């Protein structure tokens, strides 16, 4: 039918269509353009951040190897300040927590580990933070909170370590049988060639033997 319309009539139809739908078409085109350019910008930004984080983290590892604690702490703090969501920042924070433990600053170490727990989306990092928090709490004789920390399992691959630390808590509390069960559970879940097996086995076998059951003697007639 449009073949029989005059040029003026066709132009009028185009103008009418544009009046009704032109703004929506412009919005759609702008939206697609913004999404495409925004996605490219985000990819480039993430790549730049990953590169920056990798460089700083490599410098941090060099500082550790050279036992330059001040430089290591400065680099770790730089990662936290500039790239708090990155894996490198979380790794750096774990090193800061370790250094705080070496200095006997347990509360500072706990603060660092809680920060990792709040920031990371990586389950292994969250589990490592929990395990280290539990060990610090044991050193502070805060056994109940240590047990509560271990109650949440972020990564099942760490169950042997979780059970081992639970065993340590029971030993500290004098609950030998429960410690024995925890250590035994940890051993059962470890591979035969596990590097921590000898230490864990030593913990288990060094526990005092169970108290013998007293059997009342029959009175002699």
QUIJOVEN-V705876 format. One record per helix or strand of 2 or more residues. SS is the DSSP state (hx for helix, st for strand). FROM is the first residue (numbers start at 0). TO is the last residue. Records with the same first field share a line. If there is no record, write none. Layout:
SS: FROM-TO, FROM-TO
//
This chain:
hx: 1-3, 6-64, 68-81, 86-101, 105-118, 122-138, 142-150, 155-171, 175-188, 196-204
//
